Amino acid sequence: MLLLFEMVIATIGTIATASWIFMGGLFQRAYTQHFRVVNIVLALVLLECAWSML
């Protein structure tokens, strides 16, 4: 049972790492093409998070 649990966690970890790499590549391409828009959107989201804490 423990071995099965370890295999499940290792599989989930591998899938998560692969998706992180894939999405990072997509985000990098989008960021280099539209860095001003991405920075403005991220800044607005950060401000909204800060505002919701008050």
N, C-alpha and C positions, 0 to 999 in steps of 0.2 A: 504494500500500500504506500509506503514511504517513497519507494522508487517511482511509482506512478505519479505521485504528487510532485516529485522533483522534476520529472520529465515534462509535466504540464507547465510548471513554472519556467523551465528552461525554454520551452516552445513559445510561451507568451512573451518572454523576454526577448527572444530572437525576432519575433514578429514586430514587437514594439520598436526595437532598434532599427530594423529594416524600414519601417514606416517613417521613423524619425529622420533617417538619412534621405529617403525619397522626398518627403515633404520639405526638408531643408533645401534640397536642390531646386525644387519648384519655387520656394520662397525666395531663394537667392536670385533666380532669374527675374522674378517679378520685382524684387527690390531694386536690382540694378537698373531696370527699365523705368520704374516709377518711384524712385526713392523719396521724392518730396511728398507725394500723396500718401505713401505708406507711413512716413514719419508724422505727418499731420494726423492721420487716423489713429496711430498708436498714442500720440500725445493727447488726443481727445479722449481716448479710452482711459488713459492714465488719470486725466483730470476727473472723469466721471467716477472712477474708483475712489479717488481722494475725496470727492464731494460726498459720495455715499457713506463714507466713514464719519463725516461730521454730524 
